[in-house]
Amino acid sequence: MADEQVVISVADDQVDDMSSVVSALQEAGLTVTEVLDSVGVVTGTVDGEALSSLSTVPGVVEVEQSRVFEVPPPDSAVQ
């Protein structure tokens, strides 16, 4: 499967230990793009087959797939 971009929310009581949560996410297959310690969010990419394993990592509240939207150019027939 193709890589999926994800945004992961970390539990409030785990934010002080983000490094452990990030390490566990990496072990579960996440390639980390960014860690936002102050808000408890981790972004990255993961193989689609490993996506479900991210939600089992202790401290993870939610795993959300990023959505990509594209707008046609201004001179396109569809506007």
N, C-alpha and C positions, 0 to 999 in steps of 0.2 A: 504494500500500500504506500501511497504518497505521504510525505510529511504533512502534518497538520499544525497550523499556528494556534497556540493556546494562551489563554490568560488564566492564571490560577490564583484563587483567593485563599489566603492563609488565615486560620482562626486567630482571633484577637489575643488569646492566651498563649499563642505560639510565636507571635511577632518578635518577642525578645530573643528567640532561638531560631531565627530565620536561617542561619547557616546550616543547622541540622536538617531543617525541612528541605532546603535547596539541595543538600547532598543526597537526601533520600529520593528527591525527584529526579536527580541525575542518575542515580542507580536504577530507577524505574524506566529510564530511557529518554528523559527530557534533555534537550540541548538548550541551555539557558541563554536567553537573549538579554534580559534585563531583570534586576531585582530591585523592587521599590520597597525598601525596608519600612519606611515611615507609614505606608498604607497597607502593608501586608500583601503585596501582589508580586507574582513572578510571571514573566512572559518567556515564551520559547517555542521550540518546535519539537514534535515527537512523531514517530512513525505511527500511522493510523492503527496498526495492530496493537501497539502498546498504550494507546490513548486511555483505555479503561483502567489500566493499572495505576495511573496517576491519582485517581480519586481514592485509592486505598492507602495512600501515603498518610501517616499520622500527621495531623495538623492541617490537612487540606480540607477546606470547606466546600469549594466548588472549582470545577474545571470547565472552562467555557471555550469553545472553538471560536477563533477570530473569524470574522466575516470580511470579505473583500468585495467592495462595490466599485464598479467602474461606470463613469458617465460618458456617453458618446460625445465626440467633439462638437463644438458649436455649429459647425456647418453640416452636421449629419442630418439625414432625413427624419430621424427619430429624435424628437425633443419634447 
